[in-house]
């Protein structure tokens, strides 16, 4: 072998795919298994640009080549591999989706996976923000009390949101004349539901108590559910007044009323001046109601606390309604709140003793 032949041999590589010999300067190396490839056989990852042999690459649904690291399996079906251009990201959890598995919010058009669709209505999907804005205060829609409320501006009405985590008797609740609507909720498991009552007046207290008393939940995590109380909003019902009403309750009184803001629950933090959103004890962002988000779940285990909570809220609502703004000092509100909680018929010393035993 002459010197020229030796030089050509040193500068020639054999392609692992086609077996052809290629000058070293024109060869490529698979980024995964490191075999030698010629220019014709090397595959290039669409996303990161590395060279690959046929055995070390994947193919996107659009036929682009991908390395194993860049190929994104659809989080829903798991079958379709996706490049960065083809993957649709869920607007809630950011998981990749193929075009067959994505849902689109009917209102804002954000992409959603099935797990993050907040609710389906009339075959349309909705994200949580758009669904909540649509059903902002469902108990006022088409309510038989609506006209009466317009005639009596100092008439108290209440709406409840009852969350139930886990399997339960859905048909009983859905068929109740007290229930106006229901939906799924991201904070609950697959079998959990949130039920919204129609507009309630004091005459409905015993009926709603009876409904709640019959709720039996089969769940290992029943406390993932909570309860929300919407009180009719007027010019005299302000979030700050209701903040001081909650602030005036002792920890024991709050527990007797099935409240959980005193335990620093992240879903109902009681912070002065923070009255907007889903993590506040007092939510003032609704147009027609003041929302108290502090309540724990309402079911057969806590039904005995529902009427005391309704009576306390009714008393405080009327107390605020009878005083113009700036007529009440914060100390007056706190004192009246504590007094009202103590005097509700079912927050008796016997009940408080029972509550301590339960704890």
N, C-alpha and C positions, 0 to 999 in steps of 0.2 A: 504493500500500500504506500503510494507516494505521499508527499507532504500535503498536496492539495486535497487528496481523498480524506486524509486525517482531519483537515480543517473543516471540510464539508460535513463529516460525521459528527464532529463536536458541535456544529452549529445547526444540527437537524434534529427535530423532535418527532416522535411517532404519536399520532392522534389516537386516543383511547376509544373514540367512537367509530371512525371510518378506517383506521389502520394506516392511513396515508402519512407520508413523511413530509414535514414542514420545516422550513428554516426556523431556528430558535426565535428569531426576532418576530416571527409571525404567529407563534404559538400562544395559547392561553392556558391558564390553570383554573380548574373548577374551585370555586371558593369554599365548597363544602367538603369534597373528598380529595381534592388536590391532584386529580389526574390531568394529563396534558391533552389539550384540545386544539384543533385547527380552527382557522377563522370561520370556516363553513359550518362547523359543528357546535361551536360555543353558543349557549343561550344567555341572554342578558335579562336580569331581573328588572321588571318595569319600574319598581319603586326605588330600589337602592342602587341599581346599575352593576352589581357584581356579575362575573361570568360563571356559568354553571354547565354541567353536563346534563344530558337528558334525564338521568336517574335522580338527579338532585334538585329538580325544579318542579313546580306546580303550575297549573294553568288556571287562570281566572276565568269567570264566566264570559268575559269579553275576549278570551283567547290570548291575552297577554301572559308572558312568562313571569313567574314569581319564585323567589327563594322561599324556603320553609319559614324563615323568620318573618317575611313580609306578607305571606298568604294569610288573610284573615278569614276564619270560618264564620259563617253567619251564626250569630248567637241564638237564633230561633230554630232553624232547621239543622244546622251543623253540617250540612252536606255541601253547600255552595261555598267555594273559596273565592275571595274577593281581593282585588287590588285597591289602592287608596282612592282611585277614581270611581270605582264601582260600589264601594262600601258606603252605605247610608248609615249615619250615626243617629241613634235614638237621642232625641232632645232632652231626655230626662236622665237616663243611666249611661249614655254614651256608648252602648254596645253596638258593634257593627251588624248590619242587616242587609240581606239581599233584597232585590226589588219585589220578590214574591212575598216576603215576610213583613215588610214594613206597613205600618198604618199611618195615616195622615190626619192630624186634627182638623176637623171640619171648619174651625174658625181661624186658627192662626197658621195652619198648614205645616206645623212642625212634625218631623218624623217621630214615630213612636213604635216601640216593640209592644207585643201583646201584654206583657207584664206591666207596662207603664201607661197603658190606656186607662184613663181614670174612669170613663164610663162609655157605654155604647147606647145611643138613643136613635131610634128610627134607622138603624143600620149605619149610622155615622159614628166615628170615633172622636173623642175629645180628650185633650190634656186636662190636668187638674185645674189650671188657672182659668181656662176658657169655660170648663164645665161649672166651676164655682161662680164665675161672672154671669153665666146664664141662669143659674138657679140661686142667685144671691140671697134671696130671702123667700123660699118657696111657699112658706105658710101664708104669705100675703097674696099670692097669685090666685085669682078666682075664689077668694075666700068669701064665705057667706057673711063674715063679720065686716067686710071691707066698707060697705056703705054705712053700716052702723058706726064704724070707727070715724068716718068722715063727719058724721053728725055729732059725735061726742069726742071732743079732742082730749078730754081727760079720762078716757076709758082705757083701762089697762088690758093689754093682750100679750100673750106669751107664746113663743114657738120653741120647740125643743128639737135638738138633733141627738138622736140616740144611736150610739155606735155599739155594735156587738161583734166581738171577735170570735171566730170559730163557728162550728155548726150550730144551728138553732132553728126553731120553727118559723121559717120565713113566711109561709103562707098565712099563718095567723096574724102576723104583723101587716103584711101587704093587704090583707082583706079588712083590716080594722078601719072603721070610719074616722078614726083619729089620725091616721097616717095619710099624708098628702103625697109623699114621694120617697124614693130610696135610691141608693147608688152604692157602688163599690168605693173603696178608699185605699190609697196606697199604704196607709199606716196599719191596715188590717190584713189578715191572711185571705186566701182565696175564697173561703166560705163566709167571711165577715161581710157585714153590710152596715151602712149608715142610713137611718130612717129619719125623715123629717115630718113633724106633725103639722096638721093644719093649724090655723090660728086658734089658740086656746084662751078661754076666759076662766074665771074662778069656778064657774059651774062645772068645768071639765076636770077639775083636780082629782076627784075620786075616780073618774073613769080612766084617766091616764095612769093613776096609781095602780089600778087593777090590771091595765095592760102591761105595765112594767113588771108587776109582781109575777106575771106568768112567763117571763123571759128566762128560759133555761139555756145556758151556754155550755157546749162541750168543747172546751179548749184548755190547753195547758198554760196559755197566756191570756187569760180574760182581761187582765189589767192593761193590755195594749189599747183597749177601747176606753173612750171617755164620753162625756156628755156636754152639750153646749146649750145655753139658755139665751134666747133672743127676747129682749124686752122692748116694747114699743118705744120708739124714740120721739121725743118732743123737744121743744126749746129748753125745757128744764131738766131733761135727762142728758147728762154729759158724761163722757168717759171718766173725767177726773172725779166727779161726784161718786161714781161707782168704784173707782180706785180706793177712795177713802172709806167707802162702805166695807169693802173687803179687808182693808187695812185694820179696821176697827175690831175685827173678829179675833178672838183668841185662837190658838192652835186647836184646842179642844172643840170650840164652837164650829170652826171650819170643818173639822172631821165629822161632827154631828150632822152637818149639812152636806156631807159627801164631797167636800172640796179638797183639792190637793195642791193649791198654790203654796201652802205653808211648808210643804216638803220639797220645795225647789224643783218641782216637776218641770221639765224642759218644754212641755207643751202649753204651759200656762204660767209663765213667770210674771210676778206682780212687781212691776217696775214703774215708778212715778214718771209720767210723761210718755211712756211707751204704750200706746193704745192702738197699734196698727199691725195686723198680721196674725199668723197662725201659731205664734209662740207666746202670746200675751194672755194674761188672765182676763183683761178687759179689752175687747176689740171694738174700736169705734169707727171702722172704715165702712160700715154698712149705712146706707142712706136712711132706712126706715127703722133700724133697731140698734140697740146696744147689746153686744154679744158678750156674755160671761162664759169663758172657756175653761173655767177652773174645775168643773165637776168631773168626778171619776165616773166609772160606768154605772148605768142604771139597769139592773136586772133583778132577779129574784133575791139576790144576796143583799142588795142595797135599796130595794123599793121602799123600805120603811123610812128612808132619809129623803125621799123625793118630795112629799108634801111639806115637810118642814122647810126644805129649800125653796119651794114655790111660795110658801107663806112668808118667809123672810124676804124674798125678792119682791113680793107684792106689797109688803109693808114699806120697804125702802122706796119702791117706785112711787107710792102715794105720798110718802114723806117728801120726796124731792118735788113731786108735782104740786104740792101745796106751798112751796117756797120758791119765790123768784130767784134767779141767779144772784149770787153774792149776798144772799140773806143768811146763808148757813156757813158757819166756821167749820174747818176740818175736824176740830175736836167734837163739835156737836154731831157731825155725821158719824164719826167713829163711835161715839157713846150711844147714839140711837141704833146703830147697826148691832152693836153688842147686846143692847137691851132687847131688841126685836128677836135676835137669835135665841136668847135665853127664854123668851116668852112663847115661842112657837110651841103648839101643843105637844108635839112629839119629840122635842128636845128637853125632856124631863130629866131629873136626876137618874131615874131608872134607865133611861136610854143611854145616858152618858156612861153609866156603869157597864151597860152591855157593850158599848163601844170599846171600853178599856179591855174587856174580856176578849173581844174579837181581835184586838191588836196583839 
